[in-house]
């Protein structure tokens, strides 16, 4: 079990999310999980998350379109 959990929420911020995830993954401390919750953005959220190829990332997507 990881020592630290970081949670990021996002909605239609693909570039900002990419920048944020890269900053978190590049930390020297590595014993963490990154939980990302997307509010049904207008791009392929799971494809973006898969592109990081890091098993510390746990991705979830709400299907309520911001409501």
C-alpha positions in Angstrom: 0.0 0.0 0.0 1.4 3.4 -0.9 2.4 5.8 1.8 0.8 8.9 0.1 -2.4 9.4 -2.0 -2.7 12.5 -4.2 -6.0 13.4 -5.7 -6.5 15.5 -8.8 -9.9 16.6 -10.1 -10.4 17.8 -13.6 -12.9 18.8 -16.3 -11.9 19.8 -19.9 -8.4 20.7 -18.9 -6.3 18.3 -21.0 -3.1 20.4 -21.2 -3.3 21.4 -17.6 -3.9 17.8 -16.5 -0.9 16.6 -18.6 1.3 19.2 -17.0 0.0 18.4 -13.5 0.4 14.6 -13.9 4.0 15.0 -15.2 4.9 17.2 -12.3 3.6 14.7 -9.8 5.2 11.7 -11.5 8.6 13.5 -11.6 8.8 13.9 -7.9 11.7 12.2 -6.2 9.4 10.5 -3.7 7.9 7.5 -5.5 5.8 5.7 -2.9 2.4 7.2 -3.9 -0.8 6.6 -5.8 -2.3 9.3 -8.0 -6.1 9.3 -8.1 -7.5 11.4 -10.9 -11.2 12.1 -11.1 -12.5 13.5 -14.4 -16.0 15.0 -14.7 -16.7 13.6 -18.2 -14.4 15.8 -20.2 -14.8 16.3 -24.0 -11.7 14.3 -24.9 -10.7 10.7 -24.4 -9.7 10.9 -20.7 -8.7 7.3 -20.4 -6.5 7.4 -23.5 -4.6 10.3 -22.0 -4.2 8.5 -18.7 -3.0 5.4 -20.4 -0.4 7.4 -22.3 1.5 8.0 -19.0 2.0 4.2 -18.7 2.3 4.4 -14.9 0.5 1.9 -12.7 0.5 4.4 -9.7 -2.3 6.3 -11.5 -5.9 5.3 -10.7 -8.4 7.0 -13.0 -12.1 7.5 -12.5 -14.7 9.4 -14.6 -18.0 10.7 -13.4 -20.7 10.3 -16.1 -22.7 13.3 -15.0 -21.3 15.9 -17.4 -20.6 18.5 -14.7 -24.0 18.3 -13.0 
